[in-house]
Amino acid sequence: MWRAFFLAVGITAMLLGAECLAVDKVIVRSPSDGAGEISPPDWAPWSMISAGAVTVLYSFTIPQRVKG
């Protein structure tokens, strides 16, 4: 279970980092609050991709449960 959890967290972080590479800013709109703007810093995509890759590699070192 832990192996799958860390694998999913790592892949999610890598995908979010790749998305941050593709966009300059994101405009979030809600009917009650108006519009908000999110602009990722320059270091965020590469940090998220590298942290996700390390987490994926870590998930492969976690031993699988032995069914006996």
C-alpha positions in Angstrom: 0.0 0.0 0.0 2.8 2.5 0.9 4.5 1.7 -2.4 1.5 2.6 -4.4 0.9 5.8 -2.3 4.4 7.1 -2.8 4.3 6.2 -6.5 1.1 8.2 -6.9 2.4 11.2 -5.0 5.6 11.2 -7.1 3.8 11.0 -10.4 1.4 13.7 -9.4 4.2 16.0 -8.4 5.9 15.4 -11.8 2.7 16.1 -13.7 2.1 19.3 -11.8 5.7 20.4 -12.5 5.3 19.7 -16.2 2.0 21.7 -16.2 3.8 24.6 -14.5 6.4 24.6 -17.4 3.6 25.0 -19.9 1.7 27.9 -18.4 2.8 31.4 -17.4 -0.2 32.2 -15.1 -3.5 30.7 -14.2 -6.6 32.8 -13.6 -9.0 31.3 -11.2 -12.6 32.6 -11.2 -15.3 32.0 -8.8 -18.8 33.6 -8.9 -18.6 35.1 -5.4 -15.0 36.2 -5.0 -14.1 37.5 -8.5 -10.9 36.5 -10.2 -7.5 35.5 -8.7 -4.3 35.0 -10.5 -1.6 32.3 -9.7 1.8 32.7 -11.3 4.3 30.0 -10.5 7.9 31.1 -9.8 10.7 30.1 -12.2 12.1 27.5 -9.8 8.8 25.7 -9.1 8.5 23.4 -12.2 12.0 22.0 -12.0 11.7 21.5 -8.2 8.4 19.7 -8.5 9.7 17.5 -11.3 12.9 16.6 -9.5 11.1 15.9 -6.2 8.6 13.8 -7.9 11.3 11.8 -9.7 13.1 11.2 -6.4 9.8 10.1 -4.8 9.1 7.7 -7.7 12.6 6.2 -7.4 12.1 5.9 -3.6 8.8 4.0 -4.2 10.6 1.4 -6.2 13.0 0.7 -3.2 10.1 -0.1 -0.9 9.8 -3.9 -0.7 6.5 -5.4 -1.8 4.5 -7.4 0.7 5.4 -11.1 0.5 2.2 -13.2 0.3 2.8 -16.5 1.9 
